[in-house]
């Protein structure tokens, strides 16, 4: 089975127009984590969740199968990862 990349062609629009997650979501996630050293944002897309997690975790690993999505992600000092 191969990855069907439906997001790369629309990565710029996805990054520009996708609604933000509520701040309370990340506050809740951080509240159940025993440690705040590292978080993993699997299928990060344009990195919205990674940015929210970055406020609570020392380092966030953000990965996505679409390298184009990663290229359109907002950079954060404590977020790193990779695309496909």
C-alpha positions in Angstrom: 0.0 0.0 0.0 1.3 3.5 -0.8 0.6 6.8 0.8 -2.1 8.8 -1.1 -0.9 12.4 -0.7 -4.0 14.5 -0.9 -2.5 17.4 1.1 0.7 18.5 -0.6 -1.0 20.2 -3.6 -3.1 22.3 -1.1 -0.5 22.8 1.6 -0.3 26.6 1.3 -4.0 27.0 1.5 -4.3 24.5 4.3 -1.7 26.5 6.3 -3.4 29.8 5.6 -7.1 29.0 6.2 -7.2 26.1 8.7 -8.9 27.2 12.0 -6.8 27.3 15.1 -7.1 24.8 17.9 -8.3 26.2 21.2 -5.6 26.9 23.8 -7.5 24.8 26.3 -6.8 21.7 24.3 -3.0 22.0 24.8 -3.5 22.9 28.4 -5.5 19.7 28.9 -2.9 17.6 27.1 -0.1 19.1 29.1 -2.1 18.5 32.3 -2.2 14.7 31.8 1.5 14.3 30.8 3.8 13.2 33.6 6.8 15.0 32.0 7.1 17.9 29.7 10.4 17.1 28.0 9.2 15.8 24.7 5.9 15.5 22.8 5.3 14.0 19.3 2.9 15.5 16.9 2.2 12.7 14.4 0.6 13.9 11.2 1.4 17.5 12.1 0.2 18.9 8.8 1.1 22.6 8.9 2.2 22.3 12.5 -0.7 24.0 14.4 -0.8 21.4 17.1 3.0 21.3 17.3 3.0 25.1 18.0 0.4 24.7 20.7 2.4 21.8 22.3 5.6 23.9 22.1 4.2 26.2 24.8 4.1 23.3 27.3 6.9 20.9 26.2 10.6 21.5 26.0 10.9 19.8 22.6 8.2 18.8 20.1 8.9 16.3 17.3 6.5 17.1 14.4 6.3 14.6 11.6 4.1 14.3 8.5 4.1 12.1 5.4 3.6 15.3 3.3 6.9 17.1 3.0 5.0 20.0 1.4 2.9 20.4 4.5 6.1 20.6 6.7 7.5 23.2 4.3 4.5 25.4 5.0 4.6 24.9 8.8 5.2 27.9 11.1 8.7 27.4 12.6 9.1 27.3 16.4 12.5 27.2 18.2 11.7 24.0 20.1 9.9 22.1 17.3 11.8 19.8 14.9 10.8 16.9 12.7 10.6 15.7 9.2 8.4 15.0 6.2 8.1 11.9 4.1 
